[in-house]
Amino acid sequence: MAILYNTSIVSDGLIFALDAANSRSYSGSGITVNGLVSGIGATLVNGVGFGITNGGNFNLDGTNDYIMAQDVSSLNLTSDLTAIVWFKITTFPSNDWVRVIGKGDSSNRTFGFWYYSGSPNYFLYQRYGTSNVSVQNTTTLQLNVWYQGAVTSGGSTHRMYINGLEIGNATASPPYVSSSSLLKLGYGEIHSYHNGQISQALIYDRALSAQEIKQNYNATKKRYI
């Protein structure tokens, strides 16, 4: 399934795929981003830009830009899932959170992959539900470096990966909250907006294995690293 220029991308369970480098997904102008699977596209909100480096990327200004997916029930995932996103941070907000990809508002956080820019820096995978999910990893976030962030939930096991390697896990039981808030990239309804680039995003309705996460990373890393 050559949706991202590479047949090695895992296709089983894939329900949402955007790629700024694929002309079938984005033409290079306008505000409409076409979905590469399931017909689920997105809208560039408040002047998201486009650049040709690394094959193609969306540029977000950290002020009010974000990417908003279409309103479809299949993205309201309250149990198993995988979310994967390639992103680069240009400027940190001042001691605040940024949600790179996720769904939900301040009360109903269906799922979200975040970074925190204070001291210490860290990544966070978060879900609200019967028992809340919080997978954290204290790290030193770097500016102007491409990351592939991936999070998975399979049953009561939740994992977070950076660049194909697991960096944290936690146990919490589903289900997780439903939300009418749409899936967004670069903003979490609260806290700060992402200042930097987002290139591609994938959502699955199942938990990918560690081997599959690594497979997807290896299939696309040459564009970024």
Secondary structure as UniProt FT lines:
FT   TURN            3..4
FT   TURN            7..8
FT   TURN            12..13
FT   STRAND          14..19
FT   TURN            20..21
FT   TURN            23..25
FT   STRAND          32..33
FT   TURN            38..39
FT   STRAND          42..45
FT   STRAND          49..51
FT   HELIX           53..55
FT   STRAND          57..61
FT   STRAND          66..69
FT   HELIX           73..75
FT   STRAND          81..89
FT   STRAND          97..104
FT   STRAND          109..116
FT   STRAND          121..127
FT   STRAND          133..139
FT   TURN            143..144
FT   STRAND          146..154
FT   TURN            155..156
FT   STRAND          157..162
FT   TURN            163..164
FT   STRAND          165..171
FT   STRAND          184..185
FT   STRAND          195..204
FT   HELIX           210..220
FT   HELIX           221..223
//
